[in-house]
Amino acid sequence: MVLSKTLFLFTVLFLAGYYTPLQCCTQIWIAAVPAAAVLIAAGSRKAGIIVLCSVSFLAGAYLDRSEITPDMAYAGGVWRCRVETTTTAGAILATASGNNVWVSDRQLAQSVSRGDSVIIIGSVNEGFMESFAFRTIRSSLLQNRLRKAVSVTLSRRIASRETCSLVSALLVGERGQMPRSVRRVFRDTGTSHLLALSGLHVGILSGVMLIIFRKLFGKGWLSILAVILTTFIYVFVSGARASTVRAGLMLLLVLAVWHSSGRRPEFLFVWSVAVMILTAASKGDVLNDTGAQMSFGAVLSLIIFGREFRCRARWIISIAYAGLVVSTALAPLVSFRYGGLSPVAPLATVISIPFMLATMTTGFLTLLWPFASAASVLSEWVVFIWLAVLEILESDRIIFQYWMFWLWPLCLLALWLFSGRRGFLRRFR
């Protein structure tokens, strides 16, 4: 328990230092580490902890977070890039120097997939690329080939473009062929997060697999290892995004501690370990990724403000409350990154979860030849009803204004009191 609280405190201070514009004298943390060790060894544990807290903050501030300088303000020529994301309007490409550029080219977007490489004759101007000609180089990586194979199979077996694009997005994270009208519906109802593979999808998969493997192999380590293996195969094939890797790491830690000790692990400890592992593995790049920021922020908000409901409708109430917590906690970030908030997001999320589960299930069955025909028809009906319901809920977005920054902490305080976690601070005494 002491280790859990201490690690969480160090992690929070590290992140605070990283996102604080402090640059002066941050190198002191390197010399402060042995000083803290000496204090703890000499019996001054509290003094050593205080020094380590300062070390965590300064180490975060010291971490190189400078953005990669542009290749040139304006440059023309031949570019070799890697495809990061595709949409119906274009693609985000990573250049050889590590910069991301946006190219608005429908033909290119329809010709490539995430993970492919492309050679382009064009010009770049402040992060935007104009393409004159291109040649696609298919990725030879196993996960990219598997993801592409799944998308191609779905496109052959599902006639509806809307359904095929949604199933591809939910199963393997391919959103490039999604029509603009579908994107608009999910954006205006605040449910776009359901289309991006995240901890929710990993949690659904692992929960279903745990039930299946326990029926097959019992409640021993074999079932746990099978769930972990299946989950990481899914994370691997879906592109190993920061949000899914985070979920996979947390699942691994939770299952290992839970099965070995028989007690529920401290989720703050699990969250802290996942943050540190991903930060170290990516050399700090994950801290600048919007998807990772939202993923870690959403999980932390649910840990701190979450609440258990004990009633017949507890599942519906829990999902609605979780949507309210995440929407409130991440309101400034979502508004800044995506241009506004949807007031119907919690309700739309509750309604969408069953449709999402049905779409993922029927989409998976479509990949299995004996069930393909019937499952594809069911998928189209599920998606048709889902989109019709979301269109009814569409609403204008709310822009996070300056005065809301004063209201936001009060909303968080209200969630804190409602969650019944008023004794939370005592855990740090």
Beta strands, then each sheet from edge to edge (+ up, - down):
strand 1: 74-86
strand 2: 91-94
strand 3: 100-103
strand 4: 117-125
strand 5: 128-137
sheet 1: 1+ 2- 3+ 5+ 4- 1+
end
